[in-house]
Amino acid sequence: MKALAIAVMVITTLALTAPAPSQADPADAGDAGEATGSPATDGRRPSGPCALASVTPGVSEAAHTPAGYARSTGTVRAITFLVDFPDAPARSTPQERYGEFFPAVADFYRTSSYGRLDYRSTPVLRWIRMSRPYAAYRIERGTPFDASRDDGYHALSKEILAAVDGTVDLRRYDLVNVLLAPEAGPPATEDVRSVTFAGAPTGLAAADGTPFKNVSFIWSRQTGDSPFRVLNHENAHSFGLPDLYFTGGVRQKTPVGHWDLMDEDWGPSNDFLAWHKWKLGWLAPGQVHCLNAPGRRELTLTPTSVPDGTKLAVVPLSATRAVTVEARAPGPLDHVVCRPGVLVSTVATDVASGAGPVRTLDATPGSHGCHTSDPNLNAGLSDAPYVAGERCAVAGVTVEVLGTDAAGRWRVAVTRGA
């Protein structure tokens, strides 16, 4: 959960029953089952002994994402609505608000997925005015989508669907985005209200019966050099990713920090963990090493910021827990990697979204970090990667960083006990 103006031109004439690509998309959609220009891969989800089991029907770190969520490889289509209120009319044009997010959101996914996710957004370029003042909907952080009430997200969504009935065919879209006028509600620096209702039906449907689901509501504007990432974060819930930061009023340091935008999507740009790229189908089988046998293994990791090479080593501890090893370095999306090296994390599918299902180990515990100028990130974890000559031990697994080469690849030795 967690936007700023990025001026771009957007399509002004649309056939809303046939989705059009965003500006970042190629004119030719190509094969809908494979993203244009993607490396050779079948986009398969994780399998084998390192693909952790699910213990919850909702979003989690498990390899399997339940039915009802959106696919995260190939061509994914979104419909994007813009909404304002009679007492909080938008001061910007629909094109300007839409341009705060697109084509940047699509470009981000294309880069992070190495071309395996081709995200195409079709905007409805007009402000859809709600019938009641903003306060009448009683929107707060954590407001549910309650079909039994005549306020909240259910009421907002009913009015949106009524406004576009007959012009938008929801059957053609995998995701629904609702960009609210930033004049409605408090600024994001005071209260973050952006939210996604993913997977399960919301209880609301279009006139033709199509369920209204996998919908993200984006409020206010965030800060930082890539504030659009709030939508990347929210859409990722519809792909099956959980929140990594602590929710429910728990005030603790973020457990992963700026190493994944499911923890911190504020401030400078950052990429997904390699584990999430594997879960989303963005890594080919040969890019992941499953170290499920006892003993010592040496391997070479290429940073997640470049497309090729081995991206992830996984040591399963049980059916629901694992240690992951990856390399991180500055790149197109990782803007503030101030200590390139090897990132070690623990993953738990039996820990709920918002309760810290992933924890990143800190190579420099007690330090103030190496990127300390931005209040939007956990500075203490900015120098978490291990570098040459360092080692860590966790849950019977030892990771040694043997060195790096001129190409920026990292050699590691991973030892698993009997």
N, C-alpha and C positions, 0 to 999 in steps of 0.2 A: 504494500500500500504506500503509496507515496506519490511540475510541468512548467514554461517560459516560451516566449514567442520565437518561432523559427519560420521566417517568411519563405513560403514556397508557392508556386502556382498549383492550383488543383483543377481537376476536371469540373467544368461547370454545367455540362449537359450529360445526363446519364440515362441509360435505359435500366431502371432499377430492378427489373425482373431478370436482367442478365448482368452479373457482376463485372465491373470494369477494373483493370489493374490500377494500383496507385502509381504515382510518378516514378517510384523506384523499380517498378516491374517492367520487364521487357514487353514489347507490343505483342509478341507471339507467346501465348501461354504455354505452348508445348504440351507434353504429356502430363495430365493432371496427377498421375501417380508418382511423378519424379520431378523434383525441383530443377528448374532450368540451370544448366551449368554445374550441377553437383558432381562431386567426385564419384567414382565407381563404388556403389554401395547399394544394398537392398533396403537400407533404412530400418533394419529389424530392431526390435526391442531386445533388451538383455535376456540372455538365457544361460543355462548351465549352473554350476555350483556357486558361482559368485552373484547370481541374480537373486537378490534377497526376496523372501516371501512377504506377502501382505498379511496384515492382521487387522486391517480396518477397511471399510467400504469406501472411504473418501480419499482425499489426497494424502500421499505419504511418500516415503523414499523407496518404496517397493518397486521391483522391476516391472510388475504388471500394473497398468493403470486400468481401473474398472471401466466398463461400458458406460457410455453417456458423455464422456469427456471428448474433447476435440482431438483429432489427430495432429501430430506435430512434425510430420514429414510430408514431402510432396507439396502440392498446392493447397493452401489453407485460405479460405475466403471469409472476410469479415464485412458486416454492414455497420456503418458508423453514423449514429444519429447525434444531433446537436440540440440541446434543450436549455431553455431559460424560463424565467418566472415573471409574472406581472409586476412584482415589486423588486425584482432583480434582473432587469433586462440586460442582455449582452451589450457591451460597449464595442465589441469587435465584430467583424463580419464573420459569417460561417466559414468562409475560406481562410481567414486568419486563425481562427481557433483550430480548425482542422489542420492547418499548416504547422501548428505547434507540435504535432505528433507524426504527421506523414509528409514525406516518405521515410522519416527517421526510424519509426518503429519497424517498418518492413526491412530497411537496410540493416538494422541491428540484428534481426533474426537471420537474415541471409548470411551475414558475416559470422555470427556466432555458430550457426549450424553448418558452416563450410559449404553453403549452397544447397543444403538438404531440405530447408524449409523455405518455400516460396509464398510469402504472406501477401495477400492481395486485399486491399480495403476499398470498398465502394462507399463514398460518403453521400448522405442526403443533405445537400448543401442549402439548408434553410434552418432557421431557428424554430424549433417546435415549442410553442409557448404553452406552459402548463396553465390549468384553469384556476389554480389557487395560489395564494402567496407561498413563498418558500417555507415559512414556518409552519404552515398548515399540514405539511407532509411529515413533520416531526422526525426529520432525518438526523441521526446522531451516529457517532462511531459505534459500529456493532449493530445498527438497526437491521433486523432480519427481513427476509422476503416472506411476509406473512399474508397468505392468500385470504385469510379470514378477516383482515382489517381493510379499512378504506383509507389508509394513509400509508406512509412509508414507500418502499420500493415497489410494492404491488400496485399502489395507486399511480405512481409515476409511470410504470410500465404499461398499465392499461391505457393511459392517455397517449403514450407514444404509439402503441399499436393502433389505436383508433385514428390517430393522425395520418398514419401511412397505409391504412387498410386499402387494398386494391392497387397499390403502387409498388409494394415491396413483397417479394416472395421469399420468406424466411427459409424455405426448404433449400435454397441455393447457397446458404451461408453456414459456416461452421462456428462463427463467433459473432456476438453482438457487442458493439462498443457504444456507450452513451457518454458523450463529452458534455458536461454541464457547464453553463456559463460561469466563469471564475468569480463573478460578482455575487453568486449565491453561496451563502454559508461563510464560515470563517476561513482565513488564509491557512494554507497547509502548515505553516510554521507554528500555528496555534493548535490545530486539530486536524489530523489526517483522516479523511472519511472515504477515500476511494476504496472500492470493494468489488469482489467478483462472486457471482453465484454460479458455481460450476458443477457439472456432472449430473446431479439429481434434478428432476423437473422442479420448476418453481411453483407449479400449480396454475400457471397462466399460459395461454396459448393464443396464437393468431386465429383469425376467423376460419381459416381452413384446417385448424386443428394442430398446426405445427407448434411443438413446445417452445416456449420462450425460455431458453437456458443458455449456459455458457456466456453470460452477459456481464460485462465490466462497466461500472459507473466510475467516472473520473471527475473528481471535484478539484477546484482551486488550481493553483500552480505551485510547482516545487522549485527548489533552487538547484544550482549546480550547472555544469557544462552540458548536461544531457538530461534535462528534466522530463523529457518524453518517456524515459525508462519506467515511469510509474505504470504506463500501459503495457510495456513488455513484462513487467512483474505481474500485473493483474491477469493478462492473457495467459501467462505461464501457469496460473492456477487452473485455467480451463484445459491446459495440456496435462495436468496431473501433478504439478509440483506444489509442495507445501511451503508455508512460511517457515523460515529458519530463525527469525528473531522471536523473542519472547512476547507473547500476547497475553491478554487477560489481566493487564495491570501489573505484571511482574516487571520490576525495574532491575534489570541486570545488564551487564555489558553484552553486546551482541556476540553470539557464540562462533560465528564464522567471519564477521566483519565484512570488509569490502571485497572479499573473494567470491561473492555470489550476490546477485541482485535480489534473490529471494530473502536475503538478510538485510542488505543495505542498497536501496535503489535511489538514495539521495546523493547529492554531491557529484564527484567526478565519475566518469563512465567506468563500468566494470563488467566483466564477463561472468558466465556461469561456471560453476565447478565442473570438472571433467565427469564426475559421477552423474550430474544432471544431464550433460550432453549424451552420455551413454543411455540413460533412462529414456530420453526423448527420441532416441533413434538416430542421433547425429554422428555416432562413431561406428565405423565398420568393425566387424568382429576382430580383425587382425590388429586393430588399434588398442585393444584392451587385453591385458594379461591377467588371467585368473590364477592366483598363487594359492591353490587349495591344498597342496601337499607340504609336509614338513620339510625343512631344509633351507639352504641359502640359494637365492637366485640373483643374478646380476642382469640388469636390463638398462636400456637407454630410453629416456623420455624426451619428447619434443614438447615445448610449451604449448598450452592451449591456444595461444594467440596466432599460431601458424597451422595450416590445414593438414599437413601430412605427418606421418610417423606415429609412434606409440604414444598414446595420450594418457593412459590410466593403468595402474596396477591395483588389483583388489585382492585383499587377504580376507576371506570369510572367517568369522569367528563363531558364527552359529547360523541358523536359518534366517535370523532377522538382524544380524549385526556384522559389520566389516570394518576394516581399516583400508583407507584409500590413499594412493600416492600419485601425485601429478606434478608437472613442472609449470611454473608461472613466470612470465616475463612481460615487459611492456609491449603493447600491441595496439591494433586498431580500436579495440574495445577496452582493454586494460590500460587506462591512462596513467595511473599513479602507482605502478609496481616499482617501489623504491628499493626493494631488496629481492631481486630475481633469485629463484631457487626452487627447492622441492617442498611442496605443500603436503602435509600429512593431516588427514582428518579421520574421524570415526563417524560411521553412519549407522543409524538405528531405525528400522522400520516399525518397531514397536513403541516408538516415542511419537506422540501426536504432533501434528502441525502446530506451530506456535509454542512448543515446549522444548525446542532445541534438539531436533532429530539428527542434526549434523553438528559436530564440534571440531573446530580446527585447532590442532596443537600449535603452541607458540614456541618457536625456537629461541626466543629471547624473553622469557617470562620476567615480568617486573620492569621491562623497559618502557619508555614513553612512545616507542615506535619511531619510524623514519619518515612518515608523512603526518605532520602534526598541525598543519595550517588550515585544515578544513574540519569544522565542528560536526559535519554530517557523516563522518566515518569513525569507526573505532580505531583510533590511532595506535593503540597498544598492539593490535594484530597486524598492523601494516608491515611489520618486519617479521612476520610469522614464518616464512619459508626457511628451510634449512639449506645451508650452503656447503661447499666442499670442505670435507674434514669433520663435519658435524654428524651426529647421529641422534636418534630418538628411540625410545622403547615404550610401547603401549600394548596392553592386553596380550603379552607374550609374543609380540611382533617387534622386530628391530629393523629400523631403516637407516642405512648409512649412505651418505652422499659422497661418492668417490671422486667426483670432479665434473667439469664441463668441457666442451670442445669449442673450436672456433665457430661452429655453426649454431652455438647456443643450446645444444642438447645436453642433458644432464644424465650422468651415469650413476646408478644407484644399486645398492645391494639390499635385498629384503630377505630377512631370515624369520622363518616361522617355526616356533617350537613344536615339539611332538604332541 
